[in-house]
Structure formats: structure tokens, C-alpha cells
Amino acid sequence: MSSKIEQAIRQLTPDKLRRLEQYVQQLIEEPEQEPHPRPTHLQLDWVGKAADAYPEHLSGVDAAHAALDEMRRALDRGSSS
């Protein structure tokens, strides 16, 4: 244990020392949680897919706007035929 922690513990009041003991016991008893692996990219919906399809945009929101513009242009091309 570091001397900094030991010095801090010595400054605690008896009530706070009991609370610290309870907290430490709670930490000991709680199960360790494995960190979830972070996916390299998220494709939860069409906004996520737009971010992958338009990597030149800085954010998923910008990419989503670009995707909407692309859809509008496609609809315009289809309706003009």
C-alpha cells in the first residue's frame, strides 16, 4: 500500500473509517467484470453504415446527411425517367 494512502487513512474519523471498511469489503465481494471488446466499427443502423460508406466525413451525422443527399439524388434520377 502506498504511503499516500496510509496517510490518508490515518486522517479518517472512526465513522469514515467504518464506511471505508464497508466500501473495501463491497469491492472485494463484487464479481470482476470482463471488459467487452470494442468493435472496430459500429453498424447498428443506417447511420453507422453511412459512416462506413462515406469515410471522408468527420462524423456519422455528416455521413448520414451525405447518404440522405445521395438517396434524394437517386430518387430524382428515378422520377425523371
C-alpha positions in Angstrom: 0.0 0.0 0.0 1.3 3.4 -0.8 2.4 5.8 1.9 0.0 8.4 0.5 -3.0 6.0 1.0 -1.8 5.1 4.5 -1.5 8.8 5.5 -5.0 9.5 4.2 -6.4 6.5 6.1 -4.8 7.8 9.4 -6.7 11.1 9.0 -10.1 9.5 8.8 -12.6 9.8 11.6 -13.8 6.5 13.1 -17.1 6.8 11.3 -15.4 7.4 7.9 -13.0 4.5 8.7 -16.0 2.2 9.1 -17.5 3.4 5.8 -14.2 2.8 4.1 -14.1 -0.7 5.5 -17.6 -1.4 4.2 -16.6 0.0 0.8 -13.5 -2.1 0.6 -15.5 -5.2 1.6 -18.0 -4.4 -1.2 -15.2 -4.1 -3.7 -13.8 -7.4 -2.6 -17.1 -9.2 -2.9 -18.3 -7.8 -6.2 -17.5 -10.1 -9.2 -14.9 -8.9 -11.7 -16.4 -7.8 -14.9 -14.7 -8.7 -18.1 -14.3 -5.7 -20.4 -16.3 -6.0 -23.5 -14.3 -6.0 -26.7 -14.9 -2.8 -28.5 -15.9 -3.3 -32.1 -13.8 -1.8 -34.8 -16.8 -0.1 -36.3 -20.5 0.0 -35.4 -23.2 -0.7 -37.9 -26.2 -0.5 -35.7 -28.4 1.2 -38.2 -28.2 3.1 -41.5 -26.3 6.0 -39.8 -23.5 3.6 -38.9 -23.4 2.2 -42.3 -23.3 5.7 -43.8 -20.3 6.4 -41.7 -18.6 3.4 -43.2 -19.7 4.2 -46.7 -18.6 7.8 -46.5 -15.3 7.8 -44.6 -14.4 11.3 -45.9 -16.9 12.8 -43.5 -15.8 13.6 -40.0 -18.8 12.3 -38.1 -21.6 9.8 -38.5 -24.0 12.7 -38.7 -22.2 14.2 -41.6 -22.1 10.8 -43.3 -25.8 10.4 -42.7 -26.6 13.7 -44.3 -24.4 12.7 -47.3 -26.3 9.4 -47.5 -29.6 11.3 -47.4 -28.4 13.6 -50.2 -27.4 10.5 -52.2 -30.8 8.9 -51.7 -32.5 12.1 -52.8 -30.4 12.3 -56.0 -31.2 8.6 -56.7 -34.9 9.3 -56.3 -34.7 12.4 -58.5 -32.9 10.3 -61.2 -35.6 7.6 -60.9 -38.5 10.0 -61.1 -37.1 11.9 -64.1 -37.0 8.7 -66.3 
